Amino acid sequence: MTKIDVLDQFKDLYVCIGYKLNGKKIDYLPAALKDQFKVKPIYKRLNGWLETTRGIKKWENLPKNARAYVKFIRDYCGVKISSISTSPKREDTILLENPFKKN
């Protein structure tokens, strides 16, 4: 996950978790352009953290709501997050697991 530090100044974060098209909930963006104009996004509101994450290198040092955000993205998308960048500098990275290690 990159650029978590750009979210530091938001009181609320909104993540699109689906769409409504013609009264029906769907979990994908329709391919047809005419349908794309009609869809309404469905958002999940998450609490922001209003603290700096810039330069943090350890998971436990992230603000509580930043950790909750990362966990939500991981769980909702069903993906592993192996690292989180906290600034444009390469060394400002939280390594959660080795992305090259086989399970």
Beta strands, then each sheet from edge to edge (+ up, - down):
strand 1: 12-21
strand 2: 24-26
strand 3: 40-47
strand 4: 83-85
strand 5: 93-95
sheet 1: 2+ 1- 3+
sheet 2: 4+ 5-
end
